[in-house]
């Protein structure tokens, strides 16, 4: 986990409990395994807000 144990979602100060890929890896091992592509998020933001954002981006909205 990243040295900073706080969620990286803007305005959130919860403990980071999940490793999130900044750029979705979509199976690419270079992106998946690159620690520079990792950030800590709390469960709420990893499992809801980030997923909605990625769906919107993939649909081009």
C-alpha positions in Angstrom: 0.0 0.0 0.0 1.1 3.5 -0.6 3.0 5.3 2.2 0.1 7.7 2.7 -2.7 5.6 4.3 -5.5 8.1 3.6 -8.0 7.8 0.7 -6.8 9.8 -2.3 -10.4 10.8 -3.3 -10.7 14.6 -3.1 -12.1 15.7 0.2 -12.0 12.2 1.8 -10.0 11.6 4.9 -10.9 7.9 5.5 -8.3 5.2 5.8 -7.3 3.8 2.4 -8.2 0.1 2.4 -8.0 -0.7 -1.3 -5.4 -0.3 -3.9 -6.8 1.4 -7.0 -5.3 1.6 -10.4 -5.2 5.3 -11.5 -5.3 4.2 -15.1 -7.5 1.1 -15.4 -5.3 -1.8 -16.5 -7.9 -3.8 -18.4 -5.6 -6.8 -18.1 -2.4 -5.1 -19.2 0.3 -6.4 -16.8 2.5 -3.3 -17.2 -0.3 -1.0 -15.9 -1.5 -3.6 -13.3 1.9 -4.1 -11.8 3.3 -0.6 -11.9 3.3 0.9 -8.4 3.2 4.4 -10.0 -0.2 3.5 -11.2 -1.5 2.7 -7.7 -3.3 4.8 -5.2 -5.0 4.1 -2.0 -8.8 4.6 -1.7 -11.3 3.8 1.0 -13.7 1.0 0.3 -16.6 3.4 -0.4 -14.8 5.4 -3.1 -13.1 2.3 -4.6 -16.3 0.3 -4.8 -18.8 3.0 -5.9 -17.6 6.4 -7.0 -14.5 5.2 -8.9 -16.5 2.4 -10.6 -19.1 4.9 -11.8 -16.4 7.3 -13.0 -14.7 4.5 -15.0 -18.0 3.4 -16.6 -18.8 7.0 -17.7 -15.3 7.4 -19.2 -15.6 4.1 -21.1 -18.9 5.3 -22.5 -17.4 8.6 -23.6 -19.5 10.8 -21.3 
